[in-house]
């Protein structure tokens, strides 16, 4: 069986001979998307997993930065089934030096569900430790999220040694057509522009570097900041061909000594319409450089996105913000009309680096 992880999770003894793990296949994507959608709809009846994005993470370009397995029934030949739908999925993303993102979902009716979760999250510690070794650090922080109302997932994480460390507000603001022309301009001595682009449509390299620098340096004092090199930043863009909407990238600048210097950056993306809402804009990253705070840069960037959304006829602009942000960002959003509609929580655990398992002596029989 070539599609088995070299060091797979140790499933509960009660599941041996009935279920096993293997690497994801393209045919698994729809089933895992259904598991994720079912989990999301416990809190939002209209929610749906992004199958296109999931496909990239499971079997596309984004899968290269991840180590993952699905849990499936065992086939008649004794190997993990290739055609029966998974009952669980776990994936670990080597996100940055010292940080590993954990994603997992387990069917509500999966057998031995709690024990299965325990085994998959124990495997996450093993995998995270291998990422730490490759990064040359002693530990990596395992990070995952859960809806604030999801007591079941919270219990599974707590049982596995995770600690709830932060709350996040998911906010939404309606957009009116007149905001295409009625919003205030940036303060004198500041301006906001889209990233410059070549005739090909690709952005000018200097602007890509500027956005990266603004985001990295803006969040340097955030509790969960992990430096992402420019090469890693670009790699994430390359992994998502067609997903980066360059006309949704803005740079704020401030005038100093006759020169316009970068002061902040905003990366946004369009949101598809649902059965209950029309199209919207989602603010993925917004950062104001510490040297430029207090000049209305954040509000100017937000108004640029609102103005753009109004011009495109969109209904709303959504975002996520740290409920305990030291910059008081949630207060700025609330003052400009954003309202909270959902809360999620970040859960963290630590995975220590360990020697390569390939160096261990063979088991004596």
C-alpha positions, 0 to 999 in steps of 0.5 A, a space after each residue: 500500500 503506497 498511500 500510507 504515511 510512513 509514521 501513521 497515527 496509532 488508532 484506538 485498539 477498538 478500531 483495528 481491523 475496521 478502520 485505518 489511515 491513508 493519504 488523501 486522494 482527489 476523490 476524498 475532497 467532496 466527502 471531507 468538504 461534506 464533513 466540514 460543512 456539517 460541522 459548520 452548520 451546527 452554528 450557521 445553517 447557511 455555511 459551506 466549506 470551500 471545496 475548491 480551496 480544500 482541494 488545493 490543501 488536500 491534493 493540490 499545490 497547498 498540500 505540499 506544505 502539509 502532512 495529512 491523513 484521512 481515516 477510512 474503513 478497511 477494505 476486503 483486502 485488509 488495506 485502507 479503502 480507496 473508494 469509501 468516504 473518510 470518517 475523519 481528516 487531520 492536516 498539519 501545515 508547516 506555517 512558519 518557524 515555530 508555528 504549525 496550523 492544525 485542521 481536523 474534522 471527525 464525523 459526528 457518528 464516527 465510532 469511538 469518536 473521542 478516542 479517535 480524536 485523541 489519536 489524531 491529535 497525538 499524531 499532530 504532536 508527532 508531526 509538529 515535532 518533525 516540523 520543528 526539527 526541520 526548522 531548527 527550533 526546539 518546539 513548534 506551537 500547534 494552533 487550531 480554532 473552534 467556534 465559541 459555541 462548540 463545546 464538543 470540539 473544545 472538550 476534544 482539544 482540552 482532552 488533548 492538552 490544548 489551551 484556549 488562548 484567544 477569542 476572535 470577533 467575526 464582524 460584518 458591515 453593510 455597504 450602501 451604493 452612495 458610499 462609492 462617493 461619500 466616504 471621507 478622503 485620507 487625511 492630509 499628508 497621507 494617501 491610499 492606492 492600489 498596488 501597481 501592476 504590470 500590463 500582464 496584470 501581475 503586481 510590481 515586485 516592490 509593492 508585493 514586498 511593501 505589503 509583506 513588510 507592512 503586515 510583518 512589521 505591523 503585527 510584530 507586537 501581536 501575541 501570535 506573531 510568527 515571522 513569515 519570510 518573504 519567500 514563504 509569503 510568495 510561495 503561499 501566493 504561488 500555491 493559489 494561482 488565480 486566487 490573489 485578487 491584486 485589485 483588492 490589495 492596497 498600500 497606505 503611504 505617509 509623506 515625510 520630508 517630501 517623500 511618500 513612505 509606506 505606512 500600511 497595507 490591506 489585502 482583501 478578497 471577494 466573497 461569493 453570494 449565498 442563499 441569504 446574502 449577496 456578494 461581499 468583500 472580506 478583509 484578510 489582512 490589515 496592518 498599520 506600521 507602528 511608526 505611522 499609527 495615529 494618522 488615520 491610516 487604518 480608517 483610510 484603508 478601510 474606507 478604500 475597501 468600503 468604497 471599492 465594495 460600493 462601486 462593485 455593488 457588493 452588499 457587505 464587508 466582513 473581517 475577523 479581529 482579535 477580541 483582545 487586540 492591543 491596538 483596540 482594532 475592534 473599537 475602530 471597526 465598531 465605530 465605523 459600523 461593523 457588528 459582531 455576528 460570530 465568535 471563535 477561539 484559538 487553541 494552542 498546544 506545544 510540540 517538542 522537536 524530536 530526532 528523525 524516526 528514520 534514525 531509530 534502530 529497527 524493532 527486534 522481533 
